[in-house]
Amino acid sequence: MKIDNDALAEHFYEFDRDRSGAIDEAELGELLDTLLRIRPSDACLRELVGEADANNDGVLQLDEFIRLA
């Protein structure tokens, strides 16, 4: 199932709980659990963020989150 970028952006901002403009590992975990009922380990979340984190700041900005999806 392919989700369009507008829907991804909506989910991104919904789960950016601290309104930092980025999704951290905890927020990504909450998003995956809520939307997909997937509960990845902390190590898996670190790996997911690390793979998509193009600027190496340890969090996902919207464009990085969309590429991850």
C-alpha positions in Angstrom: 0.0 0.0 0.0 1.5 3.3 -1.1 0.7 6.4 1.0 0.9 9.8 -0.7 3.3 12.5 0.7 0.4 14.6 2.0 -0.8 11.8 4.2 2.8 11.0 5.3 3.2 14.7 6.3 0.0 14.7 8.2 1.2 11.6 10.2 4.6 13.2 10.7 3.2 16.4 12.2 0.7 14.4 14.3 3.5 12.3 15.9 6.0 15.2 16.2 4.8 15.5 19.8 7.4 18.1 20.9 6.8 20.2 17.7 10.5 20.2 17.0 10.1 19.7 13.3 11.6 16.3 13.6 10.6 12.7 14.6 12.9 11.1 17.2 13.2 7.4 17.9 10.5 7.4 20.6 8.1 9.3 18.3 8.8 7.0 15.4 8.1 4.0 17.7 4.8 5.5 18.8 3.9 6.2 15.2 4.7 2.6 14.1 2.8 1.2 17.1 -0.3 3.3 16.6 -0.6 3.2 12.8 0.8 -0.3 12.0 0.7 -2.1 15.3 4.5 -2.7 15.0 6.6 -2.4 18.1 10.3 -2.4 17.0 13.0 -2.7 19.5 15.0 0.4 20.5 17.9 -1.0 18.4 15.7 -1.4 15.4 14.4 2.2 15.8 18.0 3.5 16.0 18.8 1.6 12.9 15.8 2.9 11.0 16.6 6.5 12.0 20.2 6.0 11.2 19.5 4.7 7.7 17.2 7.6 6.8 19.0 10.4 8.7 20.7 12.1 5.8 22.1 15.0 7.8 23.2 12.8 10.7 21.4 14.8 13.4 19.9 11.8 15.0 16.3 12.6 14.1 14.1 12.5 11.0 13.0 15.7 9.3 9.9 15.4 7.0 11.9 14.7 3.8 13.9 12.0 5.5 10.7 10.5 7.0 9.1 10.4 3.5 12.1 8.7 2.1 12.0 6.1 4.9 8.3 5.4 4.1 
